[in-house]
Amino acid sequence: MTKLLAQGDHLILEKVDYDKEEVTESGLIIKKSQMLDSTSAEAKIVSMGKGLPDSDGNLPDARTVDYTVGSTILYDATSRIGIHADFDIIKREHVLAVVFEDETE
């Protein structure tokens, strides 16, 4: 597998297999592609750039975002700036949400 190191405010995302079939608790067989609209996508962060420096030359504090390498996020798929066979490349500003597993079940 290709190893990429994100630079600046870019994120490198591992694509989710949207054609993989899953079975719901009620026995329905669905694909992730049937649950998401075409403007958003879910992926795992495999590399994060350090961010863009502000006008004073300071990099952003990593604690100001709720995601890190390994987090699964929902992002604006129309904003992809680079497409690779296994990865998408986006900017941090295009992260819509962080996906957490519901642990109350």
C-alpha positions in Angstrom: 0.0 0.0 0.0 1.2 3.5 -0.8 2.3 5.6 2.2 1.4 9.3 1.9 2.2 12.1 4.3 -0.3 15.0 4.3 1.1 18.6 4.2 -0.4 21.9 5.2 -4.1 21.8 6.0 -4.7 18.6 3.9 -6.1 15.3 5.1 -5.5 12.0 3.4 -8.5 9.7 3.7 -8.8 6.0 3.2 -11.9 5.3 1.2 -14.7 3.2 2.7 -16.0 0.3 0.6 -19.5 1.6 -0.3 -20.4 -1.6 -2.2 -19.9 -3.9 0.8 -23.2 -5.4 1.9 -24.2 -5.1 5.6 -27.1 -6.9 7.3 -29.2 -4.7 9.7 -30.6 -6.1 13.0 -33.9 -6.7 11.2 -32.2 -8.7 8.5 -32.2 -6.2 5.6 -29.2 -6.3 3.3 -28.0 -2.8 2.4 -24.9 -1.1 1.0 -23.5 2.1 2.5 -23.9 3.7 -0.9 -27.7 3.4 -0.4 -27.6 5.3 2.9 -25.5 8.4 1.9 -26.3 11.1 -0.6 -23.9 11.9 -3.3 -22.5 15.1 -1.7 -21.1 13.5 1.4 -18.8 10.5 2.1 -17.4 8.6 5.1 -13.7 7.8 5.4 -10.9 7.1 7.9 -8.1 9.7 8.3 -4.7 8.1 7.5 -2.6 11.3 7.5 -3.1 14.9 8.7 -1.0 17.9 7.7 0.1 20.2 10.5 -2.3 23.0 9.3 -1.6 26.4 7.8 0.2 29.0 9.9 -1.7 32.1 11.0 -0.4 35.6 10.3 2.0 35.3 13.2 3.5 32.1 11.8 1.9 29.9 14.5 0.5 26.5 13.5 -3.0 25.7 14.8 -3.3 23.7 18.0 -4.2 20.1 17.3 -6.6 20.1 20.3 -8.9 22.5 18.4 -10.4 19.7 16.3 -12.3 16.6 17.5 -10.5 14.2 15.1 -7.0 12.7 14.7 -5.4 10.1 12.5 -7.6 7.0 12.7 -10.8 8.9 13.2 -13.7 8.2 10.8 -15.3 11.4 9.4 -18.1 12.5 7.2 -16.8 15.0 4.6 -18.0 17.0 1.6 -17.3 14.7 -1.3 -17.6 17.5 -3.9 -14.6 19.2 -2.3 -12.1 16.5 -3.0 -8.9 18.0 -4.4 -7.1 14.8 -5.1 -8.3 11.3 -5.9 -6.1 8.2 -5.7 -7.2 4.6 -6.1 -7.2 4.1 -2.3 -7.3 7.6 -1.0 -9.1 10.9 -1.2 -7.4 14.2 -0.4 -9.4 17.1 1.2 -8.8 20.2 3.3 -9.7 20.3 6.9 -12.5 22.8 6.3 -14.4 20.2 4.4 -14.9 17.9 7.4 -18.6 17.9 8.2 -18.7 15.5 11.2 -16.8 13.0 13.2 -18.4 9.5 13.2 -18.7 7.8 16.6 -20.0 4.3 17.3 -23.1 4.5 19.5 -21.9 2.7 22.7 -25.4 2.8 24.4 -26.7 -0.2 22.5 
